[in-house]
Amino acid sequence: MTNHPTPTPARRRFEPEDRIWVSVGLFAALALTLGLPLLLIVLWSVSDRWAAPNLLPESYTLGTWMTVLSDDGVLTAAATSTGIALLVTLLTALVAMPTAWALAKFPLPYKRSIELFVLAPVIVPGIVVAIGVGQVFQMLGLAYTVTGVVLVQMVGTLPLMIRLLVASFDTLPDEMIHAARSLGASSLQAFRYVALPLCVPGLLAGSLLSFVGSFEEFDKTFLVGAPVIQTLPVLLYHHLDPYSLQFPLASVVALILLVPVLLVFVLSGRIMRDDLMASGMGKV
């Protein structure tokens, strides 16, 4: 008796009319994971009374917003956060560019281990990094200073900037650098006038993400700089009751800290190439 192999059913091909259902599914998932939580946060921030089983607040008020925004230290803390974030972004770019260039263009020994070492601050929880670095800064006299806060925040922003720049430099053909050198350009001139302009999208993307990462940083800033250095996340944290969670107040704090993230999300979507982001996030 001859056994005939069971025929494998053919896969259904993706047809153009299927795009509408894929789009509906993606937008529905986006609405459930992002839109619905954001809507709830907005409603909680303006709610006066909202108890179960009501689907909407019974009354609305802007009193919680006025309580937070009437704090005289909010504008000062926002200015401090912005200044520190700009300084962190600038220093991160200056340190990350030569590191990323070496990882992308030089045949370094143990290159894989170096890349994992660069990624280590992202793998380790921020609170662990802050405690270790904070003890060192105490001995060096950098605790409770802007310099100490900037340096500890760079521990978290450098890995992402380096990875994005490495992905950007990897796409740059070596022939262009060799052509510039053959025409008399020095190594620095070839990097400045050839490589750097072509890698501006990666640099801008990394700068935006570094800025928002620094602006939103709490645990490292709190352990190294507070209470002397008051950034916006640290200041808003003091508005939260440590003994009972007040949803309206927590929602206001969340929305204030969400604004820079949304701005960076919109800007990065306009300047960042999809292949660059995929390579930068997925390259290990």
N, C-alpha and C positions, 0 to 999 in steps of 0.2 A: 504493500500500500504506500503510495507516494504522498508525502506531506507537502502541500503547497504553502509557501509563505503567505501570511496574512497581509493583504495590501494595506499600506499606510495611507490613511486619508489625507488628501491634499489640503494644504493650508489655504484658507480663504485670503485672497489678495485684498490689499487695502485699496479701496476705490475712492475716487474723488468725492462722491457723495457721503462718504464716512467722515469727512472732515468736520461736518456740522456737529455730529455726535461727540467727536473727540473734543471739539471746542466747548460744547456744553458741559461735558464732564470736567474739563480743566477749570472752567470758570466757576462751576458749582463747588469744586474742591477748594478753589481760592477763596470763594465767598465764605465757606464754612470754617476754613482755617485762619483766615485773616480778617475778612469783612465782619463776620459775626462777633468775634471777640472785641474788635475795635469799636463796633456799635455799642456793645454792652459797656465798654469803658467810658464812652462819651455820655451815655445815659446815666451811668452812676455818678459821673462828675457833676452833673446838673440836677441830680435827684435830691429831693428833700425827705420824702418818705417812699420807700419801696419794699414792700413785704410780700411774701408768698401768700396766695398763688397768683398775684397780679403779674401780668406779662410786661406792663409798663409802670413807670413810677406814678405814684398817686399825686405828687406835686413836684414842681421844679423850682430851683433856686440857683443863683450864682454866688451864694454866700461862701461856698467852699473855695471857689476861684478867688474871690476877693480876700479871703483870709490868707491864702498863700501869696498872692501877688502884692498884698499890702505890706509884706515883710520888706523892710528897707534893705536887707542884705541880699535879696534875690538878684537885683541888677548888678550889685558888686560881685556876687558869686558867679553870675553869668559872664561878666567881663573877665574874671579870673580864669574861668574854665576856657573861654575862648582864647585868651592869651597863652595859656599853658598848652592848649591843643595845637595852636599855630606853631609854637616853639617845638613841641614834640614832633609834629609833622615835618618841619624843616630839618631837624637833627636826624630824624629817622631816614629821610631821603638821602642825606649826605653820607650817613654810615652804610646804608643798604646798597647804594649804587656800586661802589667798588667791590663789595662782597658779592653781589649778584653777578657782576661782570666776571669775577674770578671763577665763580661756580659754573657760569655758562660757557666761558670761552677757554679756560685753562684746564689741561689734563691733570687735575690734582689727584694725589694719592688719597685713598680712603674717602673719595668724594661722597659716596653714599652715607657714610657715617657722619660726615660734616653736615649734610642736608638734614639728617635726623637730629643732630645736635641743634641746628638752627630751629627746628620745629619743637624742640623740648619745652620752651616756655609756654607754648600753646597746649601741650599735653598735660603739664602739671597744673593743678588748680591754682587760680590766682591768689587765693588766701594763703596757700602754702608758700608761693613765691614772695608775697608781701611780708610774711612773718620772717622768712630767712633774710631777705634783702633789708627789712627794717632793722634787724639786729645789727647788721653790718653798717648801715647808715648811722645808727646810734653811736657806734664807736668812731666813725669818721666825721661826726658832726654834721651830717647831711639831713638828719631827721628834722621835720617841721620847717623845711625850707623849700622854696620853689625849685631849686636845683635838684633836691632829692626827689620831689614829686615828678619832675620831668624825666629823670633817669629811671625811676621805677616804672613809669608808664611806657617808656621805650622798650622795656623788656617784653611787653605784650604787643607793641606795634611793629617791631622789627621783623619778626618771622613772616608776617603776611606781606609786608613790603618787599622783603627779599624774594619771596616765592613768586610774586607777581612780576618783579623785575627780571628774575631768572627766566621765567616763561617768555617775557618780552624779548630779552636778549637772545634767547635760543632761536627765535624766528629771524634774526638778523643774519644774512649771508656773510660768511667770512671773506668772500671775494671783495665785498665793498670796502672792508677795512684794509685788505691787502692793496686794493687799487689806490686808496688814499695815501697809504704809506709809500707806495711806489712813486707817487706824484710829489713826494717831499714832505708830507705831513708827519708830524711827530705822533707818538702814541696818544698823548693828551689831546692834540688837535683832531686826530681821527675819531676819538671818542666824543669830543665836544661837538664837532661839526657834522659828523656822519651818524654815529650810533645814537647819540642822545636825542636828536630831533626825530628819528624814526621810532623811538621808544617812548615818546611823550604820552600816548594813551595809557601805557602800563604805569608810567610814573604818576599820572594824574589819578588813575584808579587807585593805586596804592596810597596816594596822598589823601584822597577822600576817605578811604576806609581807616587810615591812621587817624585822621582828624576826628571822625565820629567815635572811634575806639577810645581815644584820649578824652574826648568830651564826656562820654558816658561812663568812664572808669570810676569805680567806687571803692572796691576793697583795697586795692594797692594805695590809692590816695588817702583813704581813711586811716590806714594803719601807719603810713609814713608821714602824712602831712597834717592830719586833724589833731587838735582843733585850730591850729595856727593858720593853716592853709585851707580856706573854705571854698571848695568848688561847688558848682550847682548840685550835683548828685549828693554830696556830703551834706549840704545845707537842707535840701529837700528831705533827706533821711530823718532829720530832726523833727520834721512835721508829722511823722508817723508815730502813732502811739505804740510803744513797745509791748503794752499789756493787752490791747484789743485792736483788731484790725478794723479800721473805718474805711469802708469801701469808697465812699465819695472822695475822701482825702487821698487815698491811695490811687484812685483813678486820675485825679488832677496831677499828681506827681508823675504818674506814668505817661500822661499825655504831654506834659512839658518836656520830659526826656525823650519822647518819641519824635518830636519835631525835627531835630537834626538828623535822625535816622531816615526819616521820610525824604528830607531834602537830598541827602547823599544818595539814597536809592534812586531818585529821579535823575540826578546829575550823572551818576555812574552809569545808568542805563543809556544815556546819550553819548558818552565818550568811550565806553568800554566795549571792546570787541568780545563776542561770545567765545571765540576760540581762545582768546587770552585768558578770560576768566576760568574757562574749563581747564586749561593747562595749569594755571596758577593754583587752582584749588585742588586739582587732582594729582599733581606731580609730587611725589614723595621720594 
